[in-house]
Amino acid sequence: MKLQEHELVPKHEVLSEKEKKEVLRILNIKPEQLPKIRVDDPIAKEIGAKVGDIVRIVRKSPTAGVVVAYRYVVPPILVKVKEEKEEE
């Protein structure tokens, strides 16, 4: 069974380069300013996300209708190093 077929997993999709540039322009941010998702995350693997991609996550919400979030795909070591620095 694919993870995205489960009813509790929201839709994840990798943005095209054009979509990526547009999202960053609209939000007026750099990719590194987005929340992160590790390239070895099971859903990132399933959708074929690569380091440097941006993933769109579309969730259904009973109060807001639809909520769209974005994640920047990072290598697994990057997240671990940042977490260790924060602990110091």
C-alpha positions as CSV (number, residue, x, y, z in Angstrom):
1,M,0.0,0.0,0.0
2,K,1.2,3.5,-0.8
3,L,1.5,5.9,2.1
4,Q,-0.5,8.6,0.3
5,E,-3.4,6.2,-0.1
6,H,-4.0,6.2,3.7
7,E,-6.8,8.5,4.7
8,L,-4.7,10.2,7.4
9,V,-1.8,11.1,5.1
10,P,-2.3,14.4,3.3
11,K,-1.4,14.8,-0.4
12,H,2.3,15.5,-1.0
13,E,3.7,16.6,-4.4
14,V,7.0,17.9,-5.6
15,L,6.8,21.3,-7.2
16,S,8.1,22.0,-10.7
17,E,11.0,24.5,-11.0
18,K,8.4,27.1,-12.2
19,E,6.1,26.5,-9.3
20,K,9.1,26.5,-6.9
21,K,10.2,30.0,-8.1
22,E,6.6,31.3,-8.0
23,V,6.0,30.1,-4.4
24,L,9.4,31.6,-3.2
25,R,8.6,34.9,-5.0
26,I,5.1,35.1,-3.5
27,L,6.3,34.3,0.0
28,N,9.4,36.5,-0.5
29,I,11.7,33.9,1.1
30,K,14.6,31.6,0.3
31,P,14.1,27.9,0.3
32,E,16.1,27.4,3.4
33,Q,13.5,29.5,5.3
34,L,10.8,26.9,4.8
35,P,10.2,24.1,7.2
36,K,12.3,21.0,6.3
37,I,11.5,17.5,5.3
38,R,14.3,15.0,5.1
39,V,15.0,13.2,1.8
40,D,14.9,9.9,3.7
41,D,11.3,10.6,5.0
42,P,9.1,7.7,3.8
43,I,6.7,10.1,2.0
44,A,9.5,12.0,0.4
45,K,10.9,8.8,-0.9
46,E,7.5,7.7,-2.2
47,I,7.0,10.9,-4.3
48,G,10.6,10.9,-5.5
49,A,11.7,14.1,-3.8
50,K,15.3,15.1,-4.1
51,V,17.5,17.4,-2.0
52,G,16.7,21.0,-2.9
53,D,13.1,20.2,-4.0
54,I,10.1,21.9,-2.5
55,V,7.1,19.7,-1.5
56,R,3.5,21.0,-1.4
57,I,1.4,19.4,1.3
58,V,-2.4,19.8,0.9
59,R,-4.4,19.0,4.0
60,K,-8.2,19.0,4.4
61,S,-9.3,20.9,7.5
62,P,-12.8,20.9,9.0
63,T,-12.4,24.6,10.0
64,A,-10.2,26.1,7.2
65,G,-11.3,23.9,4.3
66,V,-8.0,23.2,2.7
67,V,-4.6,24.1,4.1
68,V,-1.5,24.2,1.9
69,A,2.0,23.9,3.4
70,Y,5.5,23.7,1.9
71,R,8.6,21.8,2.9
72,Y,12.2,22.2,1.7
73,V,13.8,18.8,1.1
74,V,17.2,18.5,2.9
75,P,19.7,15.7,3.4
76,P,19.3,13.7,6.6
77,I,22.6,14.9,8.0
78,L,21.6,18.6,7.8
79,V,18.7,18.2,10.1
80,K,20.7,16.2,12.6
81,V,23.6,18.7,12.7
82,K,21.2,21.7,13.3
83,E,19.4,19.8,16.1
84,E,22.8,19.1,17.8
85,K,23.9,22.7,17.5
86,E,20.6,23.9,19.1
87,E,21.1,21.5,22.1
88,E,24.5,23.0,22.9
